Every structure is written in C-alpha cells, then in structure tokens.
C-alpha cells in the first residue's frame, strides 16, 4: 500500500534572556515577515532533535554556543499558516529558553537579518512577528502550549 502520510514542519526558537531582556532579530531579504522582529530560529534539518537544531541555528545566526544541558523547553505552539500551500501550512514550534551561553551575540547572517538587539519583554517592538509576540506572551504567563493561526 502506497499511502502518503501527513507531514508537519518543525522548528526551534531561541528565547535568549539577559538582564530581563530578550534577543530579537529583524528579518531582511528572506521573503517571510521581512522588516519584522523574530527570534533566532530554524527548521529541523531531519535526523536532529529540537535542541540539536537550536544549537546549530544559534551558532549559525548569532555566533554563540549553547549547550543542551542549559536549555529549557518553555513553550510549544501548533501553528497554521494559511498563506502557504496546503502541505506546508501546519507547524510545530518549540521555544527553548537559554540563560547561559558562550560568546557575544552578533549578526552572522547580514544577508537575512539587518538588526540584532535586546528588548524588554514588556516593551517589544511594534513590528514583532505576531505569532512570536503571542508565544512570548504565553511564556511570560507560564502557558506551555498554544495554538495560533487556526480559523
């Protein structure tokens, strides 16, 4: 039997906290939410865990080193992006808090990001990606699971 299975797109998001602030990057030239702030993040490449993905993406995007034992999963989101083709609409986003790392965050992908800055959770930029703002609000309220973008 050749049955096609449903697929879902998994991604990890870095909630990097320092002195009551969170690190955000402004997307640029990516074709997705350009000009808006989001978190260091990335899709799983396959054959890697959410934490392994976060270790890789953190190094690639922010130039810092994080360790698995310093990570805490603080939120899971089941998200729907209606503007994507049907096979790519559903997402599982895992938000991972890190408060200890090596190195100083810097923009390692200037072709995809034009700002990397610290912001207070209570004063996020107006142009924060909506589902990121929503997830950070949930994290602030200790809500572990949410759904976003469903009709």
C-alpha angles and dihedrals in degrees: 000000000000102000120169112225125217113258131206129195113237124202139174124219127199117226097192111184130191128164093343093310133107129218115242132177128206113230118232133181095352102113091236123089092331113186092028131105122246140153130276099272148143148182119264110257093214127265091046134097125238089256093048089051090051092051090052097043094046091055093044098046106028104021095234133120122233127182128222092236090057093056127098123187103226104169143018121198129192102205135184123204105196094189092064123085112274095259093055102041102094119076137180110206120191117196115206123195118214123180098167126057144141123251134016118287113250135165105267094172108051089163089064103027130044099182136029112184144150119249135182112250087230093053109041118168115270088239096059113136105263098234090047091052089048093049093048089051090052091048090050089054093045092246105154101192133036142163122221136184099016119135 
